[in-house]
């Protein structure tokens, strides 16, 4: 008798402020088997770019907290449709300076908190480093 292996859904998140993106894989890391989602402010990039790539327009905001809330809500709308996802979040941008550093941290922190509230385990990946469990 063969042991049944449960298929894992892998979610990779690059959570930038201007053009965040999410890649969803159901076990195969072939391009055609993955689904890609991103936010954009350019009208020509909204909609299905290919059968597995969907661009959505940024929601308008009036202050930074509303912006961060909009971004994390967009990400969770995608994540909550998945079965037993394993989430990997790219580490912070080391090239950022000034106020941008704090905004990136606040934005990503809110996403991590909302994911934590759902009970979905997630990990953070930094460039040239192994992934480490953060919750």
Secondary structure, 3 states (H helix, E strand, C coil): CCCCCCCCEEEEEECCCCCCEEEEECCCCCHHHEEEEEEECCHHHCEEEECCEEEEECCCCCCHHHHHHHHHHHHHHHHCCCCCEEEEEECCCCCCCCHHHHHHHHHHHHHHHHHHHHCCCEEEECCCCCCEECC
